[in-house]
Amino acid sequence: MAKVSRKVMSRMSQDRLIRASDIGQYVFCQRAWWLARVLDVPSTNVGEMNAGTRVHRQHGRRVIWAARARQVGIILLVAALLAFLAFLFTLTRGS
């Protein structure tokens, strides 16, 4: 086994946060995780990772838009219900 340098040991002790992507990378390939996380070797698939980041951002924007559209829909539904009740109230009061 190779001797681990002080720089690597310092990085390991300072960087204890484990992200979900780290777990996924570790499960997929333990060696790739070790190279990236411990030895700080840059990844060779930067283009694919950037494309994935763009897709995730687009999806996030769509989720936010859908949530806002749902809120507007609920507000419009409540407003329509109140208008209908007001209409019924004026019909019953007018007779």
Phi and psi in radians as a Rosetta constraint file:
Dihedral C 1 N 2 CA 2 C 2 CIRCULARHARMONIC -1.265 0.35
Dihedral N 2 CA 2 C 2 N 3 CIRCULARHARMONIC 2.578 0.35
Dihedral C 2 N 3 CA 3 C 3 CIRCULARHARMONIC -1.304 0.35
Dihedral N 3 CA 3 C 3 N 4 CIRCULARHARMONIC 2.337 0.35
Dihedral C 3 N 4 CA 4 C 4 CIRCULARHARMONIC -1.586 0.35
Dihedral N 4 CA 4 C 4 N 5 CIRCULARHARMONIC 2.267 0.35
Dihedral C 4 N 5 CA 5 C 5 CIRCULARHARMONIC -1.286 0.35
Dihedral N 5 CA 5 C 5 N 6 CIRCULARHARMONIC 2.882 0.35
Dihedral C 5 N 6 CA 6 C 6 CIRCULARHARMONIC -1.115 0.35
Dihedral N 6 CA 6 C 6 N 7 CIRCULARHARMONIC -0.643 0.35
Dihedral C 6 N 7 CA 7 C 7 CIRCULARHARMONIC -1.045 0.35
Dihedral N 7 CA 7 C 7 N 8 CIRCULARHARMONIC -0.787 0.35
Dihedral C 7 N 8 CA 8 C 8 CIRCULARHARMONIC -1.133 0.35
Dihedral N 8 CA 8 C 8 N 9 CIRCULARHARMONIC -0.773 0.35
Dihedral C 8 N 9 CA 9 C 9 CIRCULARHARMONIC -1.099 0.35
Dihedral N 9 CA 9 C 9 N 10 CIRCULARHARMONIC -0.697 0.35
Dihedral C 9 N 10 CA 10 C 10 CIRCULARHARMONIC -1.109 0.35
Dihedral N 10 CA 10 C 10 N 11 CIRCULARHARMONIC -0.762 0.35
Dihedral C 10 N 11 CA 11 C 11 CIRCULARHARMONIC -1.102 0.35
Dihedral N 11 CA 11 C 11 N 12 CIRCULARHARMONIC -0.703 0.35
Dihedral C 11 N 12 CA 12 C 12 CIRCULARHARMONIC -1.128 0.35
Dihedral N 12 CA 12 C 12 N 13 CIRCULARHARMONIC -0.688 0.35
Dihedral C 12 N 13 CA 13 C 13 CIRCULARHARMONIC -1.312 0.35
Dihedral N 13 CA 13 C 13 N 14 CIRCULARHARMONIC -0.543 0.35
Dihedral C 13 N 14 CA 14 C 14 CIRCULARHARMONIC -1.404 0.35
Dihedral N 14 CA 14 C 14 N 15 CIRCULARHARMONIC -0.572 0.35
Dihedral C 14 N 15 CA 15 C 15 CIRCULARHARMONIC -1.851 0.35
Dihedral N 15 CA 15 C 15 N 16 CIRCULARHARMONIC 1.342 0.35
Dihedral C 15 N 16 CA 16 C 16 CIRCULARHARMONIC -1.687 0.35
Dihedral N 16 CA 16 C 16 N 17 CIRCULARHARMONIC -0.096 0.35
Dihedral C 16 N 17 CA 17 C 17 CIRCULARHARMONIC -1.244 0.35
Dihedral N 17 CA 17 C 17 N 18 CIRCULARHARMONIC 2.230 0.35
Dihedral C 17 N 18 CA 18 C 18 CIRCULARHARMONIC -1.944 0.35
Dihedral N 18 CA 18 C 18 N 19 CIRCULARHARMONIC 2.116 0.35
Dihedral C 18 N 19 CA 19 C 19 CIRCULARHARMONIC -1.683 0.35
Dihedral N 19 CA 19 C 19 N 20 CIRCULARHARMONIC 2.840 0.35
Dihedral C 19 N 20 CA 20 C 20 CIRCULARHARMONIC -1.061 0.35
Dihedral N 20 CA 20 C 20 N 21 CIRCULARHARMONIC -0.652 0.35
Dihedral C 20 N 21 CA 21 C 21 CIRCULARHARMONIC -1.128 0.35
Dihedral N 21 CA 21 C 21 N 22 CIRCULARHARMONIC -0.576 0.35
Dihedral C 21 N 22 CA 22 C 22 CIRCULARHARMONIC -1.115 0.35
Dihedral N 22 CA 22 C 22 N 23 CIRCULARHARMONIC -0.732 0.35
Dihedral C 22 N 23 CA 23 C 23 CIRCULARHARMONIC -1.128 0.35
Dihedral N 23 CA 23 C 23 N 24 CIRCULARHARMONIC -0.769 0.35
Dihedral C 23 N 24 CA 24 C 24 CIRCULARHARMONIC -1.061 0.35
Dihedral N 24 CA 24 C 24 N 25 CIRCULARHARMONIC -0.758 0.35
Dihedral C 24 N 25 CA 25 C 25 CIRCULARHARMONIC -1.140 0.35
Dihedral N 25 CA 25 C 25 N 26 CIRCULARHARMONIC -0.714 0.35
Dihedral C 25 N 26 CA 26 C 26 CIRCULARHARMONIC -1.109 0.35
Dihedral N 26 CA 26 C 26 N 27 CIRCULARHARMONIC -0.768 0.35
Dihedral C 26 N 27 CA 27 C 27 CIRCULARHARMONIC -1.117 0.35
Dihedral N 27 CA 27 C 27 N 28 CIRCULARHARMONIC -0.703 0.35
Dihedral C 27 N 28 CA 28 C 28 CIRCULARHARMONIC -1.190 0.35
Dihedral N 28 CA 28 C 28 N 29 CIRCULARHARMONIC -0.825 0.35
Dihedral C 28 N 29 CA 29 C 29 CIRCULARHARMONIC -2.721 0.35
Dihedral N 29 CA 29 C 29 N 30 CIRCULARHARMONIC 1.872 0.35
Dihedral C 29 N 30 CA 30 C 30 CIRCULARHARMONIC -1.103 0.35
Dihedral N 30 CA 30 C 30 N 31 CIRCULARHARMONIC -0.631 0.35
Dihedral C 30 N 31 CA 31 C 31 CIRCULARHARMONIC -1.175 0.35
Dihedral N 31 CA 31 C 31 N 32 CIRCULARHARMONIC -0.729 0.35
Dihedral C 31 N 32 CA 32 C 32 CIRCULARHARMONIC -1.109 0.35
Dihedral N 32 CA 32 C 32 N 33 CIRCULARHARMONIC -0.699 0.35
Dihedral C 32 N 33 CA 33 C 33 CIRCULARHARMONIC -1.073 0.35
Dihedral N 33 CA 33 C 33 N 34 CIRCULARHARMONIC -0.811 0.35
Dihedral C 33 N 34 CA 34 C 34 CIRCULARHARMONIC -1.050 0.35
Dihedral N 34 CA 34 C 34 N 35 CIRCULARHARMONIC -0.793 0.35
Dihedral C 34 N 35 CA 35 C 35 CIRCULARHARMONIC -1.089 0.35
Dihedral N 35 CA 35 C 35 N 36 CIRCULARHARMONIC -0.774 0.35
Dihedral C 35 N 36 CA 36 C 36 CIRCULARHARMONIC -1.326 0.35
Dihedral N 36 CA 36 C 36 N 37 CIRCULARHARMONIC -0.775 0.35
Dihedral C 36 N 37 CA 37 C 37 CIRCULARHARMONIC -1.446 0.35
Dihedral N 37 CA 37 C 37 N 38 CIRCULARHARMONIC -0.696 0.35
Dihedral C 37 N 38 CA 38 C 38 CIRCULARHARMONIC -1.703 0.35
Dihedral N 38 CA 38 C 38 N 39 CIRCULARHARMONIC -0.849 0.35
Dihedral C 38 N 39 CA 39 C 39 CIRCULARHARMONIC -1.566 0.35
Dihedral N 39 CA 39 C 39 N 40 CIRCULARHARMONIC -0.113 0.35
Dihedral C 39 N 40 CA 40 C 40 CIRCULARHARMONIC 1.041 0.35
Dihedral N 40 CA 40 C 40 N 41 CIRCULARHARMONIC 0.655 0.35
Dihedral C 40 N 41 CA 41 C 41 CIRCULARHARMONIC -1.432 0.35
Dihedral N 41 CA 41 C 41 N 42 CIRCULARHARMONIC 2.218 0.35
Dihedral C 41 N 42 CA 42 C 42 CIRCULARHARMONIC -1.170 0.35
Dihedral N 42 CA 42 C 42 N 43 CIRCULARHARMONIC 2.584 0.35
Dihedral C 42 N 43 CA 43 C 43 CIRCULARHARMONIC -1.279 0.35
Dihedral N 43 CA 43 C 43 N 44 CIRCULARHARMONIC 2.644 0.35
Dihedral C 43 N 44 CA 44 C 44 CIRCULARHARMONIC -1.643 0.35
Dihedral N 44 CA 44 C 44 N 45 CIRCULARHARMONIC -0.154 0.35
Dihedral C 44 N 45 CA 45 C 45 CIRCULARHARMONIC -1.904 0.35
Dihedral N 45 CA 45 C 45 N 46 CIRCULARHARMONIC 0.858 0.35
Dihedral C 45 N 46 CA 46 C 46 CIRCULARHARMONIC -1.110 0.35
Dihedral N 46 CA 46 C 46 N 47 CIRCULARHARMONIC -0.679 0.35
Dihedral C 46 N 47 CA 47 C 47 CIRCULARHARMONIC -1.050 0.35
Dihedral N 47 CA 47 C 47 N 48 CIRCULARHARMONIC -0.787 0.35
Dihedral C 47 N 48 CA 48 C 48 CIRCULARHARMONIC -1.152 0.35
Dihedral N 48 CA 48 C 48 N 49 CIRCULARHARMONIC -0.686 0.35
Dihedral C 48 N 49 CA 49 C 49 CIRCULARHARMONIC -1.160 0.35
Dihedral N 49 CA 49 C 49 N 50 CIRCULARHARMONIC -0.701 0.35
Dihedral C 49 N 50 CA 50 C 50 CIRCULARHARMONIC -1.127 0.35
Dihedral N 50 CA 50 C 50 N 51 CIRCULARHARMONIC -0.691 0.35
Dihedral C 50 N 51 CA 51 C 51 CIRCULARHARMONIC -1.101 0.35
Dihedral N 51 CA 51 C 51 N 52 CIRCULARHARMONIC -0.715 0.35
Dihedral C 51 N 52 CA 52 C 52 CIRCULARHARMONIC -1.117 0.35
Dihedral N 52 CA 52 C 52 N 53 CIRCULARHARMONIC -0.678 0.35
Dihedral C 52 N 53 CA 53 C 53 CIRCULARHARMONIC -1.100 0.35
Dihedral N 53 CA 53 C 53 N 54 CIRCULARHARMONIC -0.741 0.35
Dihedral C 53 N 54 CA 54 C 54 CIRCULARHARMONIC -1.084 0.35
Dihedral N 54 CA 54 C 54 N 55 CIRCULARHARMONIC -0.757 0.35
Dihedral C 54 N 55 CA 55 C 55 CIRCULARHARMONIC -1.095 0.35
Dihedral N 55 CA 55 C 55 N 56 CIRCULARHARMONIC -0.746 0.35
Dihedral C 55 N 56 CA 56 C 56 CIRCULARHARMONIC -1.116 0.35
Dihedral N 56 CA 56 C 56 N 57 CIRCULARHARMONIC -0.689 0.35
Dihedral C 56 N 57 CA 57 C 57 CIRCULARHARMONIC -1.134 0.35
Dihedral N 57 CA 57 C 57 N 58 CIRCULARHARMONIC -0.747 0.35
Dihedral C 57 N 58 CA 58 C 58 CIRCULARHARMONIC -1.070 0.35
Dihedral N 58 CA 58 C 58 N 59 CIRCULARHARMONIC -0.759 0.35
Dihedral C 58 N 59 CA 59 C 59 CIRCULARHARMONIC -1.095 0.35
Dihedral N 59 CA 59 C 59 N 60 CIRCULARHARMONIC -0.733 0.35
Dihedral C 59 N 60 CA 60 C 60 CIRCULARHARMONIC -1.056 0.35
Dihedral N 60 CA 60 C 60 N 61 CIRCULARHARMONIC -0.729 0.35
Dihedral C 60 N 61 CA 61 C 61 CIRCULARHARMONIC -1.119 0.35
Dihedral N 61 CA 61 C 61 N 62 CIRCULARHARMONIC -0.691 0.35
Dihedral C 61 N 62 CA 62 C 62 CIRCULARHARMONIC -1.144 0.35
Dihedral N 62 CA 62 C 62 N 63 CIRCULARHARMONIC -0.686 0.35
Dihedral C 62 N 63 CA 63 C 63 CIRCULARHARMONIC -1.117 0.35
Dihedral N 63 CA 63 C 63 N 64 CIRCULARHARMONIC -0.765 0.35
Dihedral C 63 N 64 CA 64 C 64 CIRCULARHARMONIC -1.089 0.35
Dihedral N 64 CA 64 C 64 N 65 CIRCULARHARMONIC -0.777 0.35
Dihedral C 64 N 65 CA 65 C 65 CIRCULARHARMONIC -1.067 0.35
Dihedral N 65 CA 65 C 65 N 66 CIRCULARHARMONIC -0.746 0.35
Dihedral C 65 N 66 CA 66 C 66 CIRCULARHARMONIC -1.119 0.35
Dihedral N 66 CA 66 C 66 N 67 CIRCULARHARMONIC -0.691 0.35
Dihedral C 66 N 67 CA 67 C 67 CIRCULARHARMONIC -1.134 0.35
Dihedral N 67 CA 67 C 67 N 68 CIRCULARHARMONIC -0.722 0.35
Dihedral C 67 N 68 CA 68 C 68 CIRCULARHARMONIC -1.170 0.35
Dihedral N 68 CA 68 C 68 N 69 CIRCULARHARMONIC -0.707 0.35
Dihedral C 68 N 69 CA 69 C 69 CIRCULARHARMONIC -1.102 0.35
Dihedral N 69 CA 69 C 69 N 70 CIRCULARHARMONIC -0.657 0.35
Dihedral C 69 N 70 CA 70 C 70 CIRCULARHARMONIC -1.127 0.35
Dihedral N 70 CA 70 C 70 N 71 CIRCULARHARMONIC -0.750 0.35
Dihedral C 70 N 71 CA 71 C 71 CIRCULARHARMONIC -1.073 0.35
Dihedral N 71 CA 71 C 71 N 72 CIRCULARHARMONIC -0.768 0.35
Dihedral C 71 N 72 CA 72 C 72 CIRCULARHARMONIC -1.106 0.35
Dihedral N 72 CA 72 C 72 N 73 CIRCULARHARMONIC -0.705 0.35
Dihedral C 72 N 73 CA 73 C 73 CIRCULARHARMONIC -1.077 0.35
Dihedral N 73 CA 73 C 73 N 74 CIRCULARHARMONIC -0.747 0.35
Dihedral C 73 N 74 CA 74 C 74 CIRCULARHARMONIC -1.134 0.35
Dihedral N 74 CA 74 C 74 N 75 CIRCULARHARMONIC -0.748 0.35
Dihedral C 74 N 75 CA 75 C 75 CIRCULARHARMONIC -1.068 0.35
Dihedral N 75 CA 75 C 75 N 76 CIRCULARHARMONIC -0.765 0.35
Dihedral C 75 N 76 CA 76 C 76 CIRCULARHARMONIC -1.142 0.35
Dihedral N 76 CA 76 C 76 N 77 CIRCULARHARMONIC -0.669 0.35
Dihedral C 76 N 77 CA 77 C 77 CIRCULARHARMONIC -1.113 0.35
Dihedral N 77 CA 77 C 77 N 78 CIRCULARHARMONIC -0.775 0.35
Dihedral C 77 N 78 CA 78 C 78 CIRCULARHARMONIC -1.111 0.35
Dihedral N 78 CA 78 C 78 N 79 CIRCULARHARMONIC -0.735 0.35
Dihedral C 78 N 79 CA 79 C 79 CIRCULARHARMONIC -1.093 0.35
Dihedral N 79 CA 79 C 79 N 80 CIRCULARHARMONIC -0.732 0.35
Dihedral C 79 N 80 CA 80 C 80 CIRCULARHARMONIC -1.130 0.35
Dihedral N 80 CA 80 C 80 N 81 CIRCULARHARMONIC -0.701 0.35
Dihedral C 80 N 81 CA 81 C 81 CIRCULARHARMONIC -1.115 0.35
Dihedral N 81 CA 81 C 81 N 82 CIRCULARHARMONIC -0.751 0.35
Dihedral C 81 N 82 CA 82 C 82 CIRCULARHARMONIC -1.123 0.35
Dihedral N 82 CA 82 C 82 N 83 CIRCULARHARMONIC -0.701 0.35
Dihedral C 82 N 83 CA 83 C 83 CIRCULARHARMONIC -1.115 0.35
Dihedral N 83 CA 83 C 83 N 84 CIRCULARHARMONIC -0.701 0.35
Dihedral C 83 N 84 CA 84 C 84 CIRCULARHARMONIC -1.135 0.35
Dihedral N 84 CA 84 C 84 N 85 CIRCULARHARMONIC -0.749 0.35
Dihedral C 84 N 85 CA 85 C 85 CIRCULARHARMONIC -1.120 0.35
Dihedral N 85 CA 85 C 85 N 86 CIRCULARHARMONIC -0.675 0.35
Dihedral C 85 N 86 CA 86 C 86 CIRCULARHARMONIC -1.119 0.35
Dihedral N 86 CA 86 C 86 N 87 CIRCULARHARMONIC -0.713 0.35
Dihedral C 86 N 87 CA 87 C 87 CIRCULARHARMONIC -1.083 0.35
Dihedral N 87 CA 87 C 87 N 88 CIRCULARHARMONIC -0.798 0.35
Dihedral C 87 N 88 CA 88 C 88 CIRCULARHARMONIC -1.089 0.35
Dihedral N 88 CA 88 C 88 N 89 CIRCULARHARMONIC -0.679 0.35
Dihedral C 88 N 89 CA 89 C 89 CIRCULARHARMONIC -1.103 0.35
Dihedral N 89 CA 89 C 89 N 90 CIRCULARHARMONIC -0.740 0.35
Dihedral C 89 N 90 CA 90 C 90 CIRCULARHARMONIC -1.212 0.35
Dihedral N 90 CA 90 C 90 N 91 CIRCULARHARMONIC -0.535 0.35
Dihedral C 90 N 91 CA 91 C 91 CIRCULARHARMONIC -1.178 0.35
Dihedral N 91 CA 91 C 91 N 92 CIRCULARHARMONIC -0.750 0.35
Dihedral C 91 N 92 CA 92 C 92 CIRCULARHARMONIC -1.286 0.35
Dihedral N 92 CA 92 C 92 N 93 CIRCULARHARMONIC -0.560 0.35
Dihedral C 92 N 93 CA 93 C 93 CIRCULARHARMONIC -1.309 0.35
Dihedral N 93 CA 93 C 93 N 94 CIRCULARHARMONIC -0.490 0.35
Dihedral C 93 N 94 CA 94 C 94 CIRCULARHARMONIC -1.357 0.35
Dihedral N 94 CA 94 C 94 N 95 CIRCULARHARMONIC -0.284 0.35
